[in-house]
Amino acid sequence: MSTSKNVRSWIGNASYDYNGQMIFRENQGGLRQFIDLRGWGAIRNAFKTEIEAAEFQDAVGEWVTNAINEQIKREELHEKALLEAGL
């Protein structure tokens, strides 16, 4: 099994926790944290208010989570296409 396939299997589906600023993996083993979104000090200092900073931090968390899920889907579709082509 390729490393990429191992990663996809291990993650399953990624989901973002707005309360803890963490990204979880969801697979047959259940829901487990695997990324802790850090950098609050740098993010907070980039904005005038904590509300703006918190909204930005959540936007980054959503973006990273979506990127992970899109990469998993893209690789699965590519693998399926290769199998269907007999490669």
DSSP file (Angstrom, degrees, kcal/mol; ACC not computed):
  #  RESIDUE AA STRUCTURE BP1 BP2  ACC     N-H-->O    O-->H-N    N-H-->O    O-->H-N    TCO  KAPPA ALPHA  PHI   PSI    X-CA   Y-CA   Z-CA
    1    1 A M              0   0    0      0, 0.0     5,-0.0     0, 0.0     0, 0.0   0.000 360.0 360.0 360.0 135.0    0.0    0.0    0.0
    2    2 A S     >  -     0   0    0      1,-0.1     4,-2.3     4,-0.0     5,-0.2  -0.274 360.0-116.3 -70.8 158.6    1.4    3.4   -0.9
    3    3 A T  H  > S+     0   0    0      1,-0.2     4,-2.4     2,-0.2     5,-0.2   0.912 117.0  52.8 -59.3 -43.1    2.2    6.0    1.7
    4    4 A S  H  > S+     0   0    0      1,-0.2     4,-2.6     2,-0.2    -1,-0.2   0.905 109.0  48.6 -60.7 -42.0   -0.5    8.3    0.3
    5    5 A K  H  > S+     0   0    0      2,-0.2     4,-2.5     1,-0.2    -1,-0.2   0.886 109.8  52.8 -66.5 -37.4   -3.1    5.6    0.5
    6    6 A N  H  X S+     0   0    0     -4,-2.3     4,-2.5     2,-0.2    -2,-0.2   0.918 110.1  48.2 -60.7 -43.5   -2.0    4.9    4.1
    7    7 A V  H  X S+     0   0    0     -4,-2.4     4,-2.7     2,-0.2     5,-0.3   0.936 111.7  49.1 -63.0 -47.1   -2.5    8.5    4.9
    8    8 A R  H  X S+     0   0    0     -4,-2.6     4,-2.9     1,-0.2    -2,-0.2   0.914 113.3  47.1 -59.0 -43.4   -5.9    8.7    3.2
    9    9 A S  H  < S+     0   0    0     -4,-2.5    -1,-0.2     1,-0.2    -2,-0.2   0.898 112.7  49.4 -65.0 -41.1   -7.0    5.5    5.1
   10   10 A W  H  < S+     0   0    0     -4,-2.5    -2,-0.2    -5,-0.2    -1,-0.2   0.904 118.5  37.9 -67.0 -42.1   -5.7    6.9    8.4
   11   11 A I  H  < S+     0   0    0     -4,-2.7     2,-1.5     1,-0.2    15,-1.0   0.944  75.5 173.3 -75.3 -48.5   -7.4   10.2    8.1
   12   12 A G  B  <  -a   26   0A   0     -4,-2.9     2,-0.4    -5,-0.3    15,-0.2  -0.630  69.6  -6.4  75.1 -93.8  -10.7    9.1    6.5
   13   13 A N  E    S-B   26   0A   0     -2,-1.5    13,-2.0    13,-1.3     2,-0.3  -1.000  72.7-137.7-134.2 135.3  -12.5   12.4    6.6
   14   14 A A  E     -B   25   0A   0     -2,-0.4     2,-0.3    51,-0.2    11,-0.2  -0.719  20.5-176.6 -93.8 143.2  -11.2   15.6    8.3
   15   15 A S  E     -B   24   0A   0      9,-2.1     9,-3.2    -2,-0.3     2,-0.4  -0.994  19.2-130.7-138.7 147.0  -13.5   17.9   10.3
   16   16 A Y  E     -B   23   0A   0     -2,-0.3     2,-0.7     7,-0.2     7,-0.2  -0.803   7.9-148.3-102.0 135.0  -12.8   21.2   12.1
   17   17 A D  E  >> -B   22   0A   0      5,-3.0     4,-1.5    -2,-0.4     5,-1.0  -0.898   6.2-166.3-101.8 110.1  -13.7   22.0   15.7
   18   18 A Y  T  45S+     0   0    0     -2,-0.7    -1,-0.1     1,-0.2    43,-0.0   0.769  85.4  53.0 -68.3 -26.9  -14.5   25.7   16.0
   19   19 A N  T  45S+     0   0    0      1,-0.2    -1,-0.2     3,-0.1    -2,-0.0   0.840 122.4  25.7 -79.0 -33.2  -14.3   25.6   19.8
   20   20 A G  T  45S-     0   0    0     -3,-0.2    -2,-0.2     2,-0.2    -1,-0.2   0.450  96.4-127.1-110.9  -1.7  -10.9   24.0   20.1
   21   21 A Q  T  <5 +     0   0    0     -4,-1.5    16,-2.4     1,-0.2     2,-0.3   0.916  65.6 133.8  52.9  47.5   -9.3   25.1   16.9
   22   22 A M  E   < - C   0  36A   0     -5,-1.0    -5,-3.0    14,-0.2     2,-0.5  -0.905  53.2-136.8-125.6 153.0   -8.4   21.5   16.1
   23   23 A I  E     - C   0  35A   0     12,-3.0    11,-2.7    -2,-0.3    12,-1.8  -0.948  23.4-160.0-111.2 131.2   -8.8   19.3   13.1
   24   24 A F  E     - C   0  33A   0     -9,-3.2    -9,-2.1    -2,-0.5     2,-0.4  -0.771  11.8-137.2-109.5 151.6  -10.0   15.7   13.7
   25   25 A R  E     - C   0  32A   0      7,-3.5     7,-2.5    -2,-0.3     2,-0.5  -0.883  16.5-161.2-103.9 142.2   -9.7   12.6   11.5
   26   26 A E  E     +aC  12  31A   0    -13,-2.0   -13,-1.3   -15,-1.0     5,-0.2  -0.947  31.2 127.8-129.5 111.1  -12.8   10.5   11.3
   27   27 A N  E >  S- C   0  30A   0      3,-1.8     3,-2.3    -2,-0.5   -17,-0.1  -0.624  76.8 -56.4-139.9-160.6  -12.4    6.9   10.1
   28   28 A Q  T 3  S+     0   0    0      1,-0.3     3,-0.1    -2,-0.2   -18,-0.1   0.765 130.7  59.7 -60.1 -24.3  -13.5    3.4   11.3
   29   29 A G  T 3  S-     0   0    0      1,-0.3    -1,-0.3     3,-0.0     2,-0.2   0.465 113.5-116.6 -82.6  -1.3  -11.7    4.0   14.6
   30   30 A G  E <   -C   27   0A   0     -3,-2.3    -3,-1.8     2,-0.1     2,-0.5  -0.666  55.2 -23.7 102.0-158.8  -13.9    7.0   15.3
   31   31 A L  E     +C   26   0A   0     -2,-0.2     2,-0.4    -5,-0.2    -5,-0.2  -0.833  63.2 169.2-100.1 123.7  -13.1   10.7   15.8
   32   32 A R  E     -C   25   0A   0     -7,-2.5    -7,-3.5    -2,-0.5     2,-0.2  -0.999  34.0-118.7-137.8 136.0   -9.5   11.6   16.8
   33   33 A Q  E     +C   24   0A   0     -2,-0.4    -9,-0.3    -9,-0.3     3,-0.1  -0.487  38.3 158.6 -68.4 137.8   -7.6   14.9   16.9
   34   34 A F  E     +     0   0A   0    -11,-2.7     2,-0.4     1,-0.3   -10,-0.2   0.451  60.7  44.2-137.4  -7.7   -4.6   15.0   14.6
   35   35 A I  E     -C   23   0A   0    -12,-1.8   -12,-3.0     2,-0.0     2,-0.6  -0.992  56.8-163.1-138.3 132.8   -3.9   18.8   14.1
   36   36 A D  E     -C   22   0A   0     -2,-0.4     2,-0.5   -14,-0.2   -14,-0.2  -0.958  24.6-134.2-111.6 112.4   -4.0   21.6   16.6
   37   37 A L        +     0   0    0    -16,-2.4     2,-0.2    -2,-0.6     3,-0.1  -0.540  35.5 178.9 -71.4 117.3   -4.2   25.0   14.9
   38   38 A R        +     0   0    0     -2,-0.5    -1,-0.0     1,-0.1   -17,-0.0  -0.473  39.7  82.6-111.5 179.7   -1.6   27.2   16.5
   39   39 A G     >  +     0   0    0     -2,-0.2     4,-2.8     3,-0.1     5,-0.2   0.678  38.9 147.9 100.2  21.1   -0.4   30.8   16.1
   40   40 A W  H  > S+     0   0    0      1,-0.2     4,-3.8     2,-0.2     5,-0.3   0.889  72.7  54.2 -56.7 -41.2   -3.0   32.7   18.1
   41   41 A G  H  > S+     0   0    0      1,-0.2     4,-2.0     2,-0.2    -1,-0.2   0.931 112.7  42.2 -59.3 -46.8   -0.5   35.4   19.1
   42   42 A A  H  > S+     0   0    0      2,-0.2     4,-0.6     1,-0.2    -1,-0.2   0.908 118.4  45.9 -66.9 -41.8    0.5   36.1   15.5
   43   43 A I  H >< S+     0   0    0     -4,-2.8     3,-1.2     1,-0.2     4,-0.4   0.941 111.9  51.1 -66.1 -46.8   -3.1   35.9   14.3
   44   44 A R  H >< S+     0   0    0     -4,-3.8     3,-1.3     1,-0.3    -2,-0.2   0.887 108.2  52.1 -59.2 -40.9   -4.4   38.1   17.2
   45   45 A N  H 3< S+     0   0    0     -4,-2.0    -1,-0.3    -5,-0.3    -2,-0.2   0.635 100.9  63.1 -72.4 -13.1   -1.7   40.8   16.5
   46   46 A A  T << S+     0   0    0     -3,-1.2     2,-0.3    -4,-0.6    -1,-0.2   0.534 102.2  56.6 -86.9  -6.9   -2.7   41.0   12.8
   47   47 A F  S <  S-     0   0    0     -3,-1.3     3,-0.0    -4,-0.4     6,-0.0  -0.878  75.9-130.2-128.8 157.8   -6.2   42.2   13.6
   48   48 A K  S    S+     0   0    0     -2,-0.3     2,-0.3     1,-0.1    -1,-0.1   0.834  91.7  31.7 -73.8 -33.5   -7.8   45.1   15.4
   49   49 A T  S  > S-     0   0    0      1,-0.1     4,-2.0     0, 0.0     5,-0.1  -0.876  73.9-125.1-127.1 158.0  -10.2   43.0   17.4
   50   50 A E  H  > S+     0   0    0     -2,-0.3     4,-2.9     1,-0.2     5,-0.2   0.833 112.0  59.0 -66.1 -32.1  -10.3   39.5   18.9
   51   51 A I  H  > S+     0   0    0      2,-0.2     4,-2.4     1,-0.2    -1,-0.2   0.938 106.9  45.8 -63.0 -46.3  -13.5   38.8   17.0
   52   52 A E  H  > S+     0   0    0      1,-0.2     4,-2.2     2,-0.2    -1,-0.2   0.914 114.5  48.8 -61.6 -42.4  -11.8   39.5   13.7
   53   53 A A  H  X S+     0   0    0     -4,-2.0     4,-2.7     2,-0.2    -2,-0.2   0.915 111.5  48.7 -64.3 -43.4   -8.8   37.4   14.7
   54   54 A A  H  X S+     0   0    0     -4,-2.9     4,-2.3     2,-0.2    -1,-0.2   0.898 110.9  50.5 -65.2 -40.3  -11.0   34.5   15.9
   55   55 A E  H  X S+     0   0    0     -4,-2.4     4,-2.0    -5,-0.2    -1,-0.2   0.896 112.1  47.9 -63.7 -39.6  -13.0   34.6   12.6
   56   56 A F  H  X S+     0   0    0     -4,-2.2     4,-2.5     2,-0.2    -2,-0.2   0.918 109.4  52.5 -66.5 -43.2   -9.8   34.5   10.6
   57   57 A Q  H  X S+     0   0    0     -4,-2.7     4,-2.2     1,-0.2    -2,-0.2   0.913 111.1  47.3 -59.6 -42.5   -8.4   31.6   12.7
   58   58 A D  H  X S+     0   0    0     -4,-2.3     4,-2.7     2,-0.2    -1,-0.2   0.878 109.1  54.4 -65.8 -37.2  -11.6   29.6   12.0
   59   59 A A  H  X S+     0   0    0     -4,-2.0     4,-2.4     2,-0.2    -2,-0.2   0.899 108.9  48.5 -62.9 -39.9  -11.4   30.5    8.3
   60   60 A V  H  X S+     0   0    0     -4,-2.5     4,-2.7     2,-0.2     5,-0.2   0.922 111.3  50.3 -64.2 -43.9   -7.8   29.1    8.3
   61   61 A G  H  X S+     0   0    0     -4,-2.2     4,-2.3     1,-0.2    -2,-0.2   0.912 112.3  46.6 -60.3 -43.7   -9.0   25.9   10.0
   62   62 A E  H  X S+     0   0    0     -4,-2.7     4,-3.0     2,-0.2     5,-0.2   0.914 112.2  51.4 -62.9 -43.2  -11.8   25.5    7.5
   63   63 A W  H  X S+     0   0    0     -4,-2.4     4,-2.4     2,-0.2    -2,-0.2   0.928 112.2  44.8 -61.6 -47.2   -9.5   26.1    4.6
   64   64 A V  H  X S+     0   0    0     -4,-2.7     4,-2.3     2,-0.2    -1,-0.2   0.918 114.2  49.7 -64.2 -44.0   -6.9   23.5    5.8
   65   65 A T  H  X S+     0   0    0     -4,-2.3     4,-2.3    -5,-0.2   -51,-0.2   0.931 112.5  47.0 -60.9 -46.7   -9.7   21.0    6.6
   66   66 A N  H  X S+     0   0    0     -4,-3.0     4,-2.7     1,-0.2    -1,-0.2   0.890 110.3  53.2 -62.9 -39.3  -11.2   21.5    3.1
   67   67 A A  H  X S+     0   0    0     -4,-2.4     4,-2.3    -5,-0.2    -1,-0.2   0.910 109.4  48.9 -62.9 -42.2   -7.8   21.2    1.5
   68   68 A I  H  X S+     0   0    0     -4,-2.3     4,-2.2     2,-0.2    -2,-0.2   0.948 113.9  45.2 -61.3 -49.4   -7.2   17.9    3.2
   69   69 A N  H  X S+     0   0    0     -4,-2.3     4,-2.3     1,-0.2    -2,-0.2   0.879 112.5  51.2 -65.2 -38.0  -10.6   16.5    2.2
   70   70 A E  H  X S+     0   0    0     -4,-2.7     4,-2.8     2,-0.2    -1,-0.2   0.901 109.8  49.9 -65.5 -40.3  -10.2   17.7   -1.4
   71   71 A Q  H  X S+     0   0    0     -4,-2.3     4,-2.5     2,-0.2     5,-0.2   0.914 110.7  49.8 -64.3 -42.3   -6.7   16.1   -1.7
   72   72 A I  H  X S+     0   0    0     -4,-2.2     4,-2.2     2,-0.2    -2,-0.2   0.942 113.6  45.7 -60.2 -47.4   -8.1   12.8   -0.4
   73   73 A K  H  X S+     0   0    0     -4,-2.3     4,-2.5     2,-0.2    -2,-0.2   0.912 111.9  51.6 -63.4 -43.5  -11.0   12.9   -2.9
   74   74 A R  H  X S+     0   0    0     -4,-2.8     4,-2.3     1,-0.2    -1,-0.2   0.921 111.7  46.6 -60.2 -45.7   -8.7   13.9   -5.8
   75   75 A E  H  X S+     0   0    0     -4,-2.5     4,-2.6     2,-0.2    -1,-0.2   0.888 111.8  51.0 -65.7 -38.8   -6.3   11.0   -5.0
   76   76 A E  H  X S+     0   0    0     -4,-2.2     4,-2.3    -5,-0.2    -2,-0.2   0.914 111.7  47.3 -64.6 -42.0   -9.2    8.5   -4.7
   77   77 A L  H  X S+     0   0    0     -4,-2.5     4,-2.4     2,-0.2    -2,-0.2   0.895 112.7  49.5 -65.8 -39.7  -10.7    9.6   -8.0
   78   78 A H  H  X S+     0   0    0     -4,-2.3     4,-2.3     2,-0.2    -2,-0.2   0.926 111.4  48.6 -64.4 -45.0   -7.3    9.4   -9.7
   79   79 A E  H  X S+     0   0    0     -4,-2.6     4,-2.2     1,-0.2    -2,-0.2   0.907 111.5  50.1 -61.4 -42.2   -6.7    5.9   -8.3
   80   80 A K  H  X S+     0   0    0     -4,-2.3     4,-2.5     1,-0.2    -1,-0.2   0.909 109.6  50.9 -63.0 -42.6  -10.2    4.8   -9.5
   81   81 A A  H  X S+     0   0    0     -4,-2.4     4,-1.8     1,-0.2    -1,-0.2   0.894 109.6  50.5 -63.8 -39.8   -9.5    6.2  -13.0
   82   82 A L  H  <>S+     0   0    0     -4,-2.3     5,-2.9     2,-0.2     4,-0.4   0.913 111.3  48.4 -63.9 -42.4   -6.2    4.3  -13.2
   83   83 A L  H ><5S+     0   0    0     -4,-2.2     3,-1.1     4,-0.2    -2,-0.2   0.912 111.2  49.7 -63.2 -43.0   -8.0    1.0  -12.1
   84   84 A E  H 3<5S+     0   0    0     -4,-2.5    -1,-0.2     1,-0.3    -2,-0.2   0.819 110.0  51.3 -66.5 -29.9  -10.7    1.5  -14.7
   85   85 A A  T 3<5S-     0   0    0     -4,-1.8    -1,-0.3    -5,-0.2    -2,-0.2   0.508 116.3-117.2 -83.1  -4.3   -8.1    2.2  -17.4
   86   86 A G  T < 5       0   0    0     -3,-1.1    -3,-0.2    -4,-0.4    -2,-0.1   0.745 360.0 360.0  76.1  24.4   -6.4   -1.1  -16.3
   87   87 A L      <       0   0    0     -5,-2.9    -4,-0.2    -6,-0.2    -5,-0.1   0.417 360.0 360.0-100.9 360.0   -3.2    0.7  -15.3
